[in-house]
Amino acid sequence: MKSTSDNKISADLVNSFNEEMTYELAKRLEEENYETPFDGLKDWHLLRALAINRPELTSDYIHLLDQEPFDEN
């Protein structure tokens, strides 16, 4: 079982990413081949953190973060 500290996205983790690592992250998200939905959600949150803090790495993958508008009615 993973500790809760394994689930946190630290500044060190975000700052450690480069273009190749970001590409691999985006590729996993596009393929949606995860053992659990939570694994995909963790990657989505990581890409979101990168988009906020390192936008130069994520400009080609922003479509993976965009949410389509929906009508609740």
CYANA upper distance limits for C-alpha pairs under 8 A (distance plus 0.5 A):
  2 LYS  CA      6 ASP  CA      6.82
  3 SER  CA      7 ASN  CA      7.93
  4 THR  CA      8 LYS  CA      7.54
  7 ASN  CA     42 LYS  CA      8.07
  9 ILE  CA     13 LEU  CA      6.95
  9 ILE  CA     14 VAL  CA      7.71
  9 ILE  CA     46 LEU  CA      7.23
  9 ILE  CA     49 ALA  CA      8.21
 10 SER  CA     14 VAL  CA      6.93
 11 ALA  CA     15 ASN  CA      6.45
 12 ASP  CA     16 SER  CA      6.50
 13 LEU  CA     17 PHE  CA      7.33
 14 VAL  CA     46 LEU  CA      8.31
 14 VAL  CA     49 ALA  CA      7.64
 14 VAL  CA     50 LEU  CA      6.58
 14 VAL  CA     53 ASN  CA      8.01
 14 VAL  CA     54 ARG  CA      8.15
 15 ASN  CA     54 ARG  CA      8.36
 17 PHE  CA     21 MET  CA      6.28
 17 PHE  CA     22 THR  CA      7.02
 18 ASN  CA     22 THR  CA      6.69
 18 ASN  CA     57 LEU  CA      7.65
 19 GLU  CA     23 TYR  CA      6.62
 19 GLU  CA     57 LEU  CA      6.39
 20 GLU  CA     24 GLU  CA      6.82
 21 MET  CA     25 LEU  CA      6.75
 22 THR  CA     26 ALA  CA      6.65
 22 THR  CA     47 LEU  CA      8.26
 22 THR  CA     57 LEU  CA      7.13
 22 THR  CA     58 THR  CA      7.64
 23 TYR  CA     27 LYS  CA      6.51
 24 GLU  CA     28 ARG  CA      6.76
 25 LEU  CA     29 LEU  CA      6.91
 25 LEU  CA     43 ASP  CA      7.30
 25 LEU  CA     47 LEU  CA      7.84
 26 ALA  CA     30 GLU  CA      6.63
 26 ALA  CA     47 LEU  CA      8.05
 26 ALA  CA     61 TYR  CA      7.00
 26 ALA  CA     64 LEU  CA      8.11
 27 LYS  CA     31 GLU  CA      6.66
 28 ARG  CA     32 GLU  CA      6.56
 28 ARG  CA     33 ASN  CA      7.27
 29 LEU  CA     33 ASN  CA      8.23
 29 LEU  CA     40 GLY  CA      7.17
 29 LEU  CA     43 ASP  CA      7.50
 29 LEU  CA     44 TRP  CA      7.62
 29 LEU  CA     64 LEU  CA      7.91
 30 GLU  CA     64 LEU  CA      7.92
 32 GLU  CA     40 GLY  CA      7.48
 34 TYR  CA     39 ASP  CA      6.58
 34 TYR  CA     40 GLY  CA      6.54
 35 GLU  CA     39 ASP  CA      7.41
 36 THR  CA     40 GLY  CA      7.60
 37 PRO  CA     41 LEU  CA      6.76
 38 PHE  CA     42 LYS  CA      6.62
 39 ASP  CA     43 ASP  CA      7.02
 40 GLY  CA     44 TRP  CA      6.67
 41 LEU  CA     45 HIS  CA      6.65
 42 LYS  CA     46 LEU  CA      6.71
 43 ASP  CA     47 LEU  CA      6.66
 44 TRP  CA     48 ARG  CA      6.63
 44 TRP  CA     65 LEU  CA      7.86
 45 HIS  CA     49 ALA  CA      6.64
 46 LEU  CA     50 LEU  CA      6.72
 47 LEU  CA     51 ALA  CA      6.61
 47 LEU  CA     58 THR  CA      8.01
 47 LEU  CA     65 LEU  CA      8.29
 48 ARG  CA     52 ILE  CA      6.80
 48 ARG  CA     65 LEU  CA      7.31
 49 ALA  CA     53 ASN  CA      6.54
 49 ALA  CA     54 ARG  CA      8.32
 50 LEU  CA     54 ARG  CA      5.39
 50 LEU  CA     55 PRO  CA      6.86
 50 LEU  CA     57 LEU  CA      7.72
 50 LEU  CA     58 THR  CA      7.29
 51 ALA  CA     55 PRO  CA      4.95
 51 ALA  CA     56 GLU  CA      8.32
 51 ALA  CA     57 LEU  CA      7.82
 51 ALA  CA     58 THR  CA      6.01
 51 ALA  CA     59 SER  CA      8.15
 51 ALA  CA     62 ILE  CA      8.03
 54 ARG  CA     58 THR  CA      7.69
 55 PRO  CA     59 SER  CA      6.66
 58 THR  CA     62 ILE  CA      6.59
 61 TYR  CA     65 LEU  CA      8.14
 62 ILE  CA     66 ASP  CA      7.02
